[in-house]
Amino acid sequence: MALKVLLQWTSDDGTINNLDDFTRISVRKATDIAHNTMDVVLKNDKGSARPYISTDQTISFKPEQQINLYARFDDNGAGLSADNDYLLFAGRVVEFKCQTEETKAPITLKCSDSTYIAMNRLWVGDEEGTPPELIKGVIDFINHGLPSDKQITATLSATLPTPDGRIASVNSSGSAFDVTRTSKVFKPAYEIINDLSQPSITGDAVPYRFHVNRNNEFTWFYPSDTASHVIVEGIQTPRAVAYVHPVTGDAELVTDTVGHRVKTINLTYAVYDVVNFIIYKAGTDIDNTQILGFEYDATSGSPTENDAFRNWEDIARTVKYQEKNFFNGGTAGNLTYVEEDKYTINKTSGTTSWGQSYSSSSDYKTKFINFCKAAASARAQAEFRKTGNPRWKGTVELRGENNFDANDALIFSSPRHGIQNVFMRVKEVQHNIDKNGWFVTLTLDEET
């Protein structure tokens, strides 16, 4: 099976050039697109010629120039073309390094994900809507002024689990999101979306995840989606596996139409890598006093106490905003905005936005604090579920293939190690192409 690789560089005049003298290509795709990168090492030596030195004796590479990588194993002899099905990375040059090694003069290109560069555009706005509506608006802002082939597709979907390339328009239970507000000045669009993904905004237990897939489609989803891949060490044929989803508890069946060839595995069952004690700040109460608390997971299985501090001040801030806008048939909300995080109580009795009744100002203050602590407790418990139990994590190396994205879920088994149908999340995908071939390393973390 012949490995086919196509590395294309678009120069300033729009000419697409094939870079065929590379010695090593390394692509990294993580759950955070800010960390999506590609490094390319070029020989820069064709006899006495230096192919990347222009007629004015300056280097031809410039920041922001497009570099696209395509690869496939040519099992059917069809060759390789610049097709999205084979696109491993679409990036822009952010820096390049020149070296001298005796008679050699290699050039290393460092590239960032094109979509991250686009999502780094500074956003200015004061908008109200549901999280998915606001996120779609941010993507529309990003696309403004970009060529059509560089724009990110943003499509809302009420289907659960959320299909790849879609933005969830309903929460994990299938209900509508609450309306919220975002008001930011000169903040990267990427950070706006990250803020809108937090539990205090979505109402779900853990943050929503998002990425742009290789078809330039934006995906925003709750991480309780089903597995889409099956990897069994020692078995290369496609598999179908029944399993119980660790988050929902539902019985699921995943059918993978692709066989994966495992080269090596390096997985650790971590017992002590846990957080079982969280001290938190949940923001300021109505009297502008910090709400403090802690949560302990006695069932973590760890013999030691491993603590962590969490700054969750957005909890009280969000609740105050919701209370300000909760009219409940009246003409005013429960709170009136004063400045920054300061609010005053409008009523001596009424009902809160979370459904509790109160009979006095002091009663309201107590219930406000308790509700914020309950929200912080839910976040802590969600973190305990993720880190407070022993779980498998590590890497699995496969023969090169272009079937995985960061955030994908899969079922992994290794019969000779006694690992059976473990539900794991892809945290990072690393492609390495050199003289030895093409290999992809998946960094995995079990979800419990």
C-alpha positions in Angstrom: 0.0 0.0 0.0 1.6 3.2 -1.2 1.4 6.3 1.1 0.4 9.4 -0.9 1.0 12.8 0.6 0.2 16.2 -0.9 1.5 19.3 0.8 0.4 22.6 -0.9 1.6 26.1 -0.3 -0.2 29.1 -1.7 2.3 32.0 -2.4 1.5 35.7 -2.3 0.6 35.8 -6.0 -2.1 33.0 -5.5 0.0 30.3 -7.1 -0.5 26.8 -5.5 2.9 25.0 -5.1 3.5 21.4 -4.2 6.1 21.1 -1.4 7.6 17.7 -2.2 10.9 17.9 -0.4 9.6 17.6 3.2 11.5 15.3 5.6 9.0 15.4 8.5 5.4 16.7 9.1 3.8 16.8 12.5 0.1 17.7 12.9 -1.5 18.3 16.3 -5.3 18.6 16.8 -6.6 19.1 20.3 -9.9 19.7 22.0 -8.9 23.4 22.2 -8.5 24.6 18.6 -6.0 27.2 19.9 -3.6 24.2 20.1 -4.1 23.0 16.6 -0.7 23.2 14.8 1.4 21.8 12.0 5.2 21.7 11.8 6.8 21.0 8.4 10.5 20.5 7.9 11.7 21.1 4.3 15.1 20.1 2.9 15.4 23.4 0.9 18.1 21.8 -1.2 17.7 20.7 -4.8 21.3 20.3 -6.0 22.8 23.8 -6.0 19.4 25.5 -6.0 17.5 26.8 -3.0 13.9 26.4 -4.1 12.4 28.8 -1.6 14.7 31.7 -2.2 13.2 34.3 -4.6 15.0 36.2 -7.4 15.6 39.1 -5.1 17.4 36.6 -2.7 14.8 36.8 0.0 12.8 33.8 1.4 9.5 33.2 -0.4 7.5 32.2 2.7 5.5 34.9 4.5 3.2 34.8 7.5 -0.5 34.1 6.8 0.3 32.1 3.6 -2.0 29.0 3.3 -0.5 25.5 3.8 -2.8 22.5 3.2 -1.9 18.9 3.9 -3.6 15.9 2.3 -2.8 12.2 2.8 -4.1 8.7 2.2 -2.9 5.1 1.7 -3.6 4.4 -1.9 -5.2 1.0 -1.4 -7.2 1.1 -4.7 -4.6 2.9 -6.9 -6.8 6.0 -7.3 -4.1 8.4 -6.3 -4.5 11.5 -4.2 -6.1 14.8 -5.0 -6.8 18.0 -3.0 -10.1 16.7 -1.8 -11.6 17.5 1.6 -12.0 13.8 2.3 -8.2 13.6 2.5 -7.5 17.0 4.2 -5.5 16.5 7.4 -4.8 20.2 8.1 -5.6 23.6 6.7 -3.3 26.2 8.2 -1.6 29.5 7.9 2.1 30.1 8.3 2.8 31.9 11.7 6.6 31.6 11.7 9.4 29.8 10.0 12.9 28.8 11.3 16.1 28.6 9.2 19.0 26.4 10.2 22.4 25.3 8.9 23.5 21.7 9.3 26.9 21.3 7.5 25.9 21.5 3.8 22.2 21.4 4.6 19.9 24.4 5.0 16.5 23.1 6.2 13.5 25.4 6.8 10.9 24.6 9.4 7.4 26.1 8.9 5.1 26.5 11.9 1.4 26.7 11.0 -1.7 27.4 13.1 -5.2 26.2 12.3 -6.9 28.6 9.9 -10.1 28.4 11.8 -8.4 29.4 15.1 -6.9 32.4 13.4 -10.4 33.4 12.2 -11.9 32.8 15.6 -9.3 35.0 17.2 -11.0 38.0 15.7 -11.9 40.5 18.4 -15.6 40.7 19.1 -17.5 43.7 20.3 -21.1 43.4 21.2 -24.0 43.5 23.7 -26.3 40.7 22.6 -29.2 38.7 24.1 -30.4 35.3 23.1 -30.0 31.6 23.8 -26.4 30.3 23.9 -26.7 28.6 20.4 -28.2 31.7 18.9 -25.4 33.9 20.3 -22.8 31.4 19.2 -24.2 31.4 15.6 -24.1 35.2 15.7 -20.4 35.1 16.7 -19.6 32.7 13.8 -21.5 35.0 11.4 -19.3 37.8 12.8 -16.1 35.8 12.2 -17.2 35.0 8.6 -17.8 38.7 7.7 -15.3 39.7 5.0 -13.7 36.2 4.6 -13.6 34.5 1.2 -16.4 31.9 0.9 -14.0 29.0 0.9 -12.6 30.1 4.3 -15.9 30.7 6.0 -17.1 28.5 8.9 -20.5 26.8 8.5 -22.8 27.3 11.5 -26.0 25.3 11.5 -28.4 24.9 14.4 -29.8 21.4 15.1 -32.3 20.1 17.6 -31.3 16.5 17.0 -29.8 14.6 19.9 -27.0 13.6 20.1 -25.8 16.6 18.2 -24.6 15.6 14.7 -21.0 16.5 13.8 -20.9 19.9 12.1 -24.0 21.2 13.9 -24.7 23.5 16.9 -27.0 22.1 19.5 -30.1 24.2 19.7 -31.6 22.3 22.7 -29.9 21.2 25.9 -29.1 17.6 26.9 -32.6 16.9 27.9 -34.1 18.2 24.7 -35.5 21.4 26.3 -34.9 25.0 25.1 -32.0 26.9 26.6 -32.6 29.9 28.8 -32.1 33.4 27.3 -28.8 34.9 28.4 -26.8 38.0 27.6 -23.2 38.5 26.6 -21.5 41.9 26.6 -17.9 42.1 25.7 -15.5 44.6 24.3 -12.5 43.5 22.2 -12.5 39.9 23.4 -11.5 37.1 21.0 -14.6 35.3 19.5 -13.1 32.0 20.6 -13.3 33.1 24.3 -16.9 34.3 23.8 -17.9 30.9 22.7 -16.0 29.3 25.6 -17.9 31.5 28.1 -21.2 30.6 26.5 -20.4 26.9 26.9 -20.2 26.9 30.7 -22.8 25.2 33.0 -23.9 28.5 34.5 -25.1 29.5 31.1 -26.3 26.3 29.6 -27.8 24.8 32.7 -26.2 21.4 32.1 -23.8 19.7 34.4 -20.5 20.0 32.4 -19.3 22.5 29.9 -20.3 22.1 26.2 -17.5 21.3 23.8 -16.8 22.7 20.4 -14.5 22.4 17.4 -14.4 23.0 13.7 -14.2 19.7 11.7 -12.2 19.1 8.6 -15.1 20.3 6.4 -14.9 23.7 8.2 -18.2 23.0 10.0 -18.6 24.3 13.5 -19.8 21.7 16.1 -21.1 22.7 19.6 -22.4 19.8 21.7 -23.0 18.3 25.1 -20.4 15.6 25.7 -22.8 12.8 26.4 -22.9 11.9 22.8 -22.5 8.3 21.7 -19.3 6.6 20.5 -18.5 6.7 16.8 -15.4 4.4 16.6 -14.4 1.0 17.8 -10.8 0.1 18.3 -9.7 -3.4 19.2 -6.0 -4.1 19.5 -5.1 -7.1 17.3 -8.3 -6.9 15.2 -8.3 -4.8 12.0 -11.8 -5.6 10.6 -14.7 -3.2 11.2 -16.6 -4.0 14.4 -20.0 -3.4 16.1 -20.1 -3.2 19.9 -22.9 -2.9 22.5 -22.0 -0.9 25.5 -23.5 1.2 28.4 -23.0 4.9 28.1 -21.1 6.1 31.2 -22.8 9.5 31.3 -26.4 8.7 30.4 -26.5 5.0 31.5 -28.3 4.1 28.2 -27.6 0.9 26.4 -26.0 1.8 23.0 -24.8 0.1 19.9 -21.9 1.5 17.8 -21.1 0.2 14.4 -17.7 1.2 13.0 -17.4 0.8 9.2 -13.6 1.2 9.3 -11.0 -1.2 10.6 -8.1 0.4 12.6 -4.6 -1.0 12.7 -3.1 -0.6 16.2 0.7 -0.2 16.3 1.2 0.5 20.0 -0.7 1.3 23.2 0.5 3.2 26.3 -2.4 3.4 28.7 -2.4 3.8 32.5 -5.1 3.1 34.9 -4.7 6.1 37.3 -5.8 5.6 40.9 -4.1 8.6 42.5 -4.6 11.2 39.7 -7.8 12.4 41.2 -9.4 15.6 42.6 -11.7 14.7 45.5 -11.8 17.9 47.4 -12.8 21.2 45.8 -12.8 24.6 47.5 -14.8 27.2 45.5 -15.8 30.8 45.2 -19.3 31.1 43.7 -19.4 34.9 43.4 -20.8 37.6 45.7 -24.2 37.5 47.4 -26.7 40.3 47.5 -24.7 42.0 50.3 -21.6 41.8 48.1 -20.0 39.1 50.3 -18.1 36.3 48.7 -19.9 32.9 48.6 -17.4 30.3 49.7 -17.8 26.5 50.1 -16.3 23.1 49.5 -17.2 19.7 48.2 -15.6 16.4 49.1 -16.0 13.1 47.2 -15.6 10.3 49.8 -16.1 7.6 47.1 -13.1 8.6 44.9 -11.1 5.5 45.9 -8.1 7.6 46.7 -6.4 7.1 50.1 -5.3 10.7 50.2 -7.0 14.1 50.0 -6.2 15.9 46.7 -7.6 19.4 46.8 -8.2 22.1 44.2 -9.5 25.6 44.2 -12.1 26.7 41.6 -13.0 30.3 40.9 -16.7 30.1 39.8 -17.7 33.7 40.4 -19.7 33.6 37.2 -22.4 31.5 39.0 -23.7 34.4 41.2 -23.2 36.9 38.4 -25.4 34.9 36.0 -28.1 34.2 38.7 -28.3 38.0 39.4 -28.7 38.7 35.8 -31.5 36.1 35.5 -33.2 37.5 38.6 -33.1 41.0 37.2 -35.0 39.9 34.1 -37.4 37.5 35.8 -40.7 39.5 35.9 -43.0 36.5 36.6 -46.1 38.4 35.4 -45.0 41.7 37.1 -43.4 44.9 35.9 -40.0 44.4 37.5 -37.6 41.6 38.2 -36.5 40.4 41.7 -33.3 42.5 41.5 -32.3 45.9 40.2 -28.8 46.5 38.8 -26.7 49.1 40.5 -23.1 48.7 39.3 -20.7 45.8 38.5 -21.9 42.8 40.5 -24.1 44.9 42.9 -27.9 44.6 42.9 -30.7 45.5 45.2 -33.8 43.5 46.0 -37.1 44.9 44.5 -39.7 42.9 46.4 -40.3 41.7 50.0 -41.9 38.5 48.7 -42.3 36.6 45.4 -40.9 33.7 43.4 -37.3 33.2 42.2 -36.3 32.4 38.6 -35.5 28.8 39.8 -39.0 28.3 41.3 -38.6 28.9 45.0 -40.9 31.3 46.9 -39.5 33.9 49.4 -41.3 35.9 52.1 -38.8 38.5 53.1 -35.5 40.2 51.9 -33.5 38.0 54.4 -35.3 34.9 53.1 -34.4 35.8 49.6 -30.8 36.4 50.4 -30.5 33.0 52.1 -32.1 31.2 49.2 -29.9 33.1 46.7 -26.8 31.9 48.6 -28.1 28.3 48.8 -29.0 28.2 45.1 -25.5 29.5 44.1 -23.9 26.9 46.4 -26.1 24.2 44.8 -24.9 25.2 41.4 -21.2 25.1 42.5 -21.9 21.7 44.1 -23.2 20.4 40.8 -20.1 21.6 39.0 -17.9 20.0 41.6 -19.8 16.7 41.4 -19.4 16.8 37.6 -15.7 17.3 38.0 -15.5 14.4 40.5 -17.3 12.2 38.0 -14.6 13.0 35.5 -11.5 13.0 37.8 -12.6 11.5 41.1 -12.6 7.9 39.9 -9.7 5.7 38.7 -9.8 5.7 34.9 -7.8 4.7 31.8 -5.9 7.3 30.0 -2.9 7.5 27.7 -2.1 7.0 24.0 -2.9 4.6 21.2 -0.9 4.7 18.0 -2.5 3.6 14.7 -1.4 3.2 11.2 -2.2 6.6 9.5 -5.8 7.4 8.8 -8.0 10.5 8.6 -11.0 9.4 10.6 -10.6 11.0 14.0 -11.2 14.5 15.3 -10.5 15.8 18.8 -13.6 15.3 21.0 -14.6 12.1 19.2 -15.8 9.3 21.5 -14.8 5.6 20.9 -14.9 2.2 22.4 -11.5 0.7 23.1 -10.5 -2.9 23.9 -7.3 -4.8 24.3 -8.0 -8.5 24.9 -4.4 -9.3 25.9 -4.4 -6.6 28.6 -7.9 -7.3 29.9 -9.3 -3.9 28.7 -12.9 -4.5 27.6 -15.2 -2.0 25.9 -13.9 1.2 27.6 -15.7 4.4 26.6 -12.9 6.9 25.9 -12.8 10.5 24.6 -10.1 11.7 22.1 -8.3 14.6 23.7 -5.7 15.1 21.0 -4.9 13.7 17.5 -1.2 13.7 16.5 -0.3 12.9 12.9 3.4 12.1 12.1 4.6 11.7 8.5 8.3 10.9 7.8 10.5 8.4 6.0 9.0 5.6 8.2 5.5 6.3 7.0 2.3 7.9 8.4 1.2 7.2 12.0 -1.5 8.8 14.1 -1.4 8.9 17.9 -4.6 9.4 19.8 -4.4 10.8 23.3 -7.4 9.2 25.2 -9.2 9.7 28.4 -11.8 7.4 29.8 -15.2 9.0 30.7 -16.7 7.6 33.9 
